Amino acid sequence: SKACNVKERVFMKDLWKKYTQIGLVKRIISGLIIGTIFALIRQNLGESAVGNALDTLKLFGSMFTGALKSIAPILVFFLVMESLCKHKEGQKTNMKHVIVLYLAATFLAALFSVIASFLFPIKMTLPPTAEEINPPKGLDEVLTTLLLNIVDNPVRALSTPNYMGILFWAVLIGLALKKASDPTKNMISNFADAISSVVHTVINFAPFGVMGLIYNSITVSGTDIFKEYFALIALLLGTMFFVALVVNPIMVWTQLKINPYPLVLACIKKSGLTAFFTRSSAANIPVNMELCRQLELDEDTYSVSIPLGATINMGGAAITISIMTLAAANTLGIEVDFATAFVLSVLSALGACGASGVAGGSLLLIPLACSLFGIPAETSAQVVGVGYIIGVIQDSAETAINSSTDVLFTAVADFAKKAKDGEKIDYKRLLSNVK
């Protein structure tokens, strides 16, 4: 009996290892295809026993969104707290300029995604929810609710979940822990790593969740649901291209007063394309370091700014959070004025800076933004589920813009400092070094 149990455990470990060795993108695409095929078959089965048996696939989608709903509050709490308590001050680098550029770019990405959502409003088909929706009636109510939620009991904020309260208490505790001993900070990091590991495990089951979600969507709304997904992807990618090829170049020009496109395109070609396929800003750090070396940037600065940028320079994430949140608001019939949407831009930018390092990490910050409009956690989890359905394309493009701008703004800050010090910069020669 014990020998059989050992064999079963070894078999399950080997099976899990083989499963996780398959790329997540391939697994999610497989889930999409299988869910779609079963949904199309289900439409011809009526109320037969086989049809009712296939409906159990919906359970996978419900379990996946339920897991996301449960783990997201804890993830936000520990990620924000860890990033603040481990922040070091007093380093003699050009980091202040870099950080300003990072934060400004992230905010502008969120702002332009809000504008794009107003110009091209998108709606999604979501399952009905039992939770009551209480949308705010104006900016004054938004701010009142925001302030009251901020000072909510931290334990209740985690259990409700109240993301405003979670963010507030995580910031306060993180700042208070900056003076804590290294072992204490390491313990916080270990908790953050453990929660990220749990999230990674949940995401490994995303193919099954996506299969259940797409099955449920097609059986309820038919194949027209793909038109909604296509429109949503088009808006996300269109906004990302606009930010990458219009907004960011304008930022470069304001700092250097040169034609920004050779530098912008070099960063996209060298860093963005690699990040598109790796889908991880952290995994792309070595590529970015090499690009900084080829551009002859200050090593003391880029050795800090590149790893930091993989954490806080999240323009693509801000775009995803803003557009998906406003799509949810449009779906639920919540009227959003531009003043409230501006508050969303700020919140999306702040939330994006705490996006998890795992694939699709920005999607887990959507409930934080949705809470601004009184959207229930159950509904926002369903929006996250839609994000995973389109994430095969969305997350790749998001990572590309996030990672390429880590180098771009590090270079801008470095070149601006050298120009201020009277050093003549041969941009053509530096860019010719990029291979």
Buried (B, 14 or more C-beta within 10 A) or exposed (E): EEEEEEEEEEEEEEEEEEEEEEEBBEBBBBBBEBBBEBBBEBEEBEEEEEBEEBBEBBEBBBBBBEBBBBBBBBBBBBBBBBBBBBEEEEEEBBBEBBBEBBBBBBBBBBBBBBBBBEEEBBBBBBBEBEEEEEBBEEBEBBBEBBEEBBEBEBEEBBEBBBBBBBBBBBBEBBEEBEEEEEEEBEEBBEBBEEBBEBBBEBBBBBBBBBBBBBBBBBBBEEEEBBEBBEBBBEBBBBBBEBBBBEBBBEBBBEBBEBEBEBBBBBBBEBBBBBBBEBBBBEBBBEBBBBBBEBBBBBEEBBBBBBBBBBBBBBBBBBBBBBBBBBBBBBBBEBEBEEEBBBBBBEBBBBBBBBBBBBBBBBBBBBBBBBBBBBBBBBBBBBBBBBBBBBBBBBBBBBBBBBBBBBBBBBBBBBBBBBBEEEEEBEBEEBBEEBE
